[in-house]
Amino acid sequence: MMVEANRFDGVVMLTNCDKITPGMMMAAARLDIPAIIVTGGPMLSGSYRGRKVDVTAIFEAVGRLSAGEITEEELKRIEERAFPGCGSCNGMYTANTMACVAESIGLSLPGCASSLAVSSKKYRIAKMSGERIVKMVEEGLRPSDILMREAFENAITVDMALGGSTNAVLHLTAIADEAGVPLPLEVFDEIARRTPHICDMRPGGPHDLAELEAAGGIPAVMKVLEGLLHLDALTVTGRSVGENIRDAVIYDREVIRSLDNPVHREGGVALLKGNLAPNGAIVKVTAVPAEMLVHSGPARVFDSEEEAMRAILDGRIVEGDVVVIRYEGPKGGPGMREMLSPTAAIAGMGLIDSVALITDGRFSGATRGLCIGHVSPEAAAGGPIAAVREGDTIMIDVPRRILRVDLDEEELRRRLSGWKPKPPKISKGYLRRYSFLVQSADKGGTFMIP
């Protein structure tokens, strides 16, 4: 709205945190005037008692406090030390995932994503971006010249190699919709199966963005992935991906591994389907304990995040359970709420190796464990997750990409035939209108145009 109102010839988009970066990428595609993205950069690493602490540590500490493992004073100390300065959370959470996506898709200058918020490099990239946008206007280089199918496949490939946030699936689907590029969920799974996970980043691994930056950043990651990328894809530099990464160097082979020495043989995200999610659900495989990749257990059903959180902190969730949180999707939330609190509480209470969580909502990039989100269609749209009852057996098989409830088709159909929509959580204003128009997560949470 602001860009069109001011009739700008081009725009430099300054962004950093989770939803702002993809929102601006959607706007760039929609406006289709010369645009370049400058992400604000990750913060320095926090430390408490000689160990890294970050946003994950804070949320999990809440669960540890409820389990009696730490004191309130220790929780306060962790909170104080987790964020040592400005910038996005320093793991491969959603903000940094989307910064890496912006760079690898071609909308940011090389090196932008991992350059720290407090670094002189970030200031240099900001200045260079300002200079570059003038040239882009003169050249007539627009997002539609960059955001082709090949660019999206490059971004997905890099994301899979990094083990990025599950939110990238949602956001890339929505950005592709704005760009007019068909991008079904199956593409993510196809690319994941052929792309090794080569960077063991937090929350699933030990490394943070400062270490990725020191190891060479996204240009170095793309150099390793060279044979899997579309090297002729155009970028905001006016040059191709191949030209941009020609001289990239990998400085630390432990942080950025080779293709023949990956952390995992396949990429970070998997698409699951079955009678519980006929249109798909997403799981961050690289953050799932190996013993939980195949799991079945009784459903513990909650119609809101708050209900589930109370049950977890009260100790009512036990080993083997499958926590189901529904009516938190795009329509039901409304706005597809983030389930970091319940997932972190499960981890903090020592249940990460024995309890699964399924939701039609989404997760923070900081989430770890067997946490399956974006279940589509969502409960508020009458999806099968709305028919699950307390005690139903949920079966999860990540290697085989299966998510199902142990009900025959007739019983599931009978339950859904009696389903009625719940009263909307928001009864007026923009969010009420949003809930009428928004589609489930498999469509990127985009609007249906009436």
N, C-alpha and C positions, 0 to 999 in steps of 0.2 A: 504493500500500500504506500509506504513512504517513498520507495524508489519511483513508482509510477506517478505519484503526486508531484514529485520534484523533477520528473522527466530527465533523469540522469542518463548520460551516455554510456557509463560503465559504473561498476560498483566493486569496492573492496569490502568483503564481508569479514568482520572481526567477531570471532566466536570462540567458545571453548567447551562449555559443559554439555552434558549428555544429549539433550533434545535440540539444543540451539544449532549445533553443527548440521545435523540432517535437515532441520527446518530451513536453514539458509540454503542448503544444497537443493532442496525442493523449490525454493523461491528462485534460485539461479536458473533452474531448468524451466520454470514457468515464465519468468521474465524474458529469458533468452537475449539479454544484452551482455556485453563483455563483463565477466565476473571472475574474481579471484578470491580465494578463501585464505585468511590468516588465522590459524588457531592459536590460542593464547599460550599453549604449552603446559606440560606437566610440572608439578611441584617437586621439590627435593624430597628425599626419603625421610620418613619419621623413624625415630628409634626410641625404644624403651627397654632398659636393662640389657642393652647390647643386641637387641633383636629388632628387626624391621616391624613397624606398626603402621597401619593405614586404616582406611574406612572399614575394611573387612574386620580388622582387629577390634574396632570399636563395637560394631554390631554383635560380633561373636562374644565379646566381653560381657554384654548384657545377658546372654545365655549362661555364661560362666558364673556371673553373679547370682543368677537364679538357682544354679546348681550348687552354690555354696563354695565354689572353687576360688573366688577372689572376693576382696572387700570393695565397698563403695569407693574407698580412697584409691584403690588400685585402678578401678574403672575411670575415676577422674584423671589420674595420671596418664593413662593410655589415651584418653580423649585429648589431653593437653599436648601430647607429644606426637600424635598421629599426623597433624597438619603443620609442618614447620614453616610454611610460608605460602605465598600466592601460587596459583596454578591449579590444574585439574588433578584429581586423585592419581597417585603415581603408579598404579598397576595398569594392566590391560583391561581396564573397565570400559564402560560405554564411551566416556568422553575421549579417552585416548584411542580407543578402537575407531571411533568415527573420524578422529584427526588423521589416523593412518589410512582410513578409507578415502578421505578427501584428497590426501596426497597420492595414493596409489591409483585413484580413478582419474587423476590428472587435473584437479581443480586447485591444488596448492603447489607452491614451488617445492622442488626437491629439498629434503631436509627439514621441512617445516614441522611435521607431526611430532617428532621426538625432541626437538630443541626445547630446552627447559624454559619455563616462564621467566626465571630470573637471569637468563643468560644473555650475553651480548649478541650471540648468534640469532636469538629471536628478534632482537631489534633490527639487526641487519636484514633478516628475511622480511620483516615488516616494511622496511624502507625499499628493498628490492621489489616487493609486491606493489607498492605505490608507483614505482617507476614502470613496472611491467604493465600495469593496467592501462596506462596512457598509450603504450605501444599496441596493446590488444585492441583498444578503441580505434587506433589508426589502421590496424590490420583487419578489423572487422571480425576478430576471432571470438566466437560466441560459444556458450555452453553446448548448444546443439551440435557444434563441430567436434566436441570432446566426448559428450555423454552418449556414445554409441554402445552397442551390445558388447563389443570387445573391451571397452573401458570397464563396464560392470563386471565382466568375467575376470579382469585383472584385479579389481578391488576385492572380489570374493576370494580369489586365490590367495592374495596377501593376507586377508582376514583369516582364512583357514590355516595358513602357515603360522600366524601369530597366536591362534587360539583365542580370538577376540570374543567380545560380548555377543550373546544371542540377539541383543537388540539390533545388531547390524543387519540381520535378516529382515526384520521388520522395516528398518529405515531404508535399506537398499531397494526393497520392493516398492516402497512409497516413492522414492526418488525416481526409480525407473518408470513408474506410472506417470509422473509429471513429465518425464523426458520422452514418453511415448515408446518406450522399449519394453517389449514383453519379457517378463522375468518370473516364470513360475517357480514355486518352491523347490521343485525337483532339480533345478539347475544348481542350487546350493549343495544338495546332497551329491550330485554327480561330481562337482568340483572337489568337494570334501574327500571323496573316495580316491581321487587321483593326486591330491596335494598333501604331502607330509607336513606334520606339525613340527616346525623346526625351532621355535622360540618358546621356551618354558617360562611364561610370564605369570606374574601374580594376577588372580588369586590362586590359580591351580599350581603354579610353580614358584621358584625362588626369585626370579629376576624382575626388576622394575624398569620404568622408562628411562631413568638416568643411565642404567646399564645398557639398555638398547641403544641409546644415543651414543654412548662411548664406543659401542661395538660397530657403529656405522649407520644406524638409523634405518629408515625404510628404503633408501637407495641400496644399502647393503643387502637387506632382505630380498629385494627384487632382483638383485644381481644373482643371488643363490637360486632364485626361482626362474631365472631367465628362460629356460627351456619350456616353462609352463605358461608363459605370458604372451600376450599379443604385443610384440615389441614395436609394431608400427602405429600403435594407438597414439593419437595426438594429445598434447597436454597444454596447460596455460603458458608454458615456456615458448610455445610455438614450435617446439621440437617433439620428436617421438619419445616414447618410453625408452626404447633402445638407446637413443642418443643421450637421454638424461642419465642413464645408469652405466654408460660405457666405462667410466673411470671410477665407479664405486668400489670401495675396499671393505672387506670384512676384517675387523680388528680383533674380534674375540669369537672364536669358534665354539665356545661353550654357550655363549648367549645366543648367537646366530649359528645354528648347526648346519652341516651340509645335508644334502638330500639323502645320502647314504648312511647318515648317522642321526636320524630324526629322534625327537622326543616320542612321537607316536607315528605310526605308519600312515595314518589318515588324518585329515584336517579336524579342526576344532568343533564343528557343529554337525549334528545329524538330524535328519527329518524322519520323524516317526509317524506311522499311520496305523489305523485299525478302527474297530467299531466305536472307540471312545473319541477318536479324532479323525474322522473320514477325510477332512481336508488338510490334515497335517498338524503336527506339534513339533516343537524345537527343543533340543537338549544340547548343552555344552559338554561334549564327550570328554574333553581334556580335563575337566574339573570333576569328573565322576570317579570315585574309588573303583578299582578294578573289580572288587568283589560285588559291586552293586550294578554292574552293567546288565545283569539279568536278575530280575527281582519280581516277586509277587507277594501280595499281602492284602490285608483287609483295608477297605476304604474308610477313612475318618473324614467325614464330609462337613464342610463349612461354607456358608453362603457369603462370607466376607473375610477379609484379611484380619480384622479385629477379633472375630470369633476364634479363628485359628491361632492367633497369637496368644490369646488367653489360655487356650487348651495346652499349648506347648509350654508356656511358662508355669502353668499349674501342675505340670508333670503328668498330664493325661495322655500324652503320646508316648508309645512304648516301641521297643525294637520290633521291626517287621512291618509296622504300620505304613500305609500310603495316605498321606495327607492330601485331600482334595479341596482346593480353594476355588470356588466358582463365583459367577456374577461379578467378576472383576476384569472382564475383557473390555474392549473399546466401547461397546454399547452399555455394558453392565456397570462398569466402574463408576461413572462413565470416564473414559480416557485411559483405560488399560493401566491400572495401578501397578507399581513396582513392589515385588514381594521380597525385598532384601531383609526386612525385619524377621519374618518367620523362618526363612532359610538360614539366616545367620544364627537365630536362636536355636534351631535344630543342631547346627554345628557346634555352637557354644556349649550345649548341654550334652555333648558327646554322642550324638545320635547320627552323625553324618555317614557312618558306615553301615547303618541298619534301617534308616527311615528314608522313604522317597516322598517327594512333593510334586503334585500336578496342579496346574492352574490354567485358566483361560486368560489370566493376566500375564504379566511379563516379569523379568528379573533384572536386577542390577547386574552390571558386568562384574561386580564383586561377589556374586553368588557362586557357591561351590557345592558339590554333592549331586545326588541323583534328583535334579530339579528340572521338570519338564513344563515348559510354558507355551503360550500362544496356541493353546488347544482350540481348534477350529472345526465346525462353527462353535461359537461361545455359548454359554448357558443362556444369556439374555436373548440370544437369537434362536433358542430352542434346540441347540446342539445336544448330542448324546450325553455330554457331561452333566446336563441338567437332570438326567434320569438316574444318575448314580445314587445309591442309598448306602447308609451306614452299614458296614460289614461286607458289602460286595467285594469280591476278589478282583483286584487290579493286577494285570500281568504286563510286565515291561521287559522287552528284549531289545536292548540298544543295538547289538551287532546285527540283528535281523530286522531292525527298524520297525518294531511292533509295539503298539500301545493299545490295549484292549481291556474291557471289563468282561468278566466271565458270565455273560448272559447270552442266551440264544436270541436270534433276530426277532422272533415273535414276542418275547418278553420285553425286549428293548423297545419294540414298536408299540406295545401295549402301554408301557410307561409314558412314552413320549406323546401318545394320543391324549393322555389326560393332563399334559403339561399346560400350565397357564403362565403368562409373563408376570414377573413380579412388578409391583409398583415402582416407578422410577425413583432412584435415590435423589435426583435433582429434579425439581418440579417446574422450574422456570429459568429463563435466561439462556445464555449461549450454550452452556453444557447440555441443557435439555434439548435444544435444537440439534446439537452435535450428536446426541445419542440416537436421534431419529434417522440421521443420515449416514452414520459411520458403519463400515463393514468390518467383518472379523479380521483377525490378524493375518490370515493367509492372503488377504488382499492388501496388506500393508496398513491396515487401519485407515484406509482412504475413504473419501465420501462417495456415496452413490449420488449421482446427479439426477434429481427428479425431472 
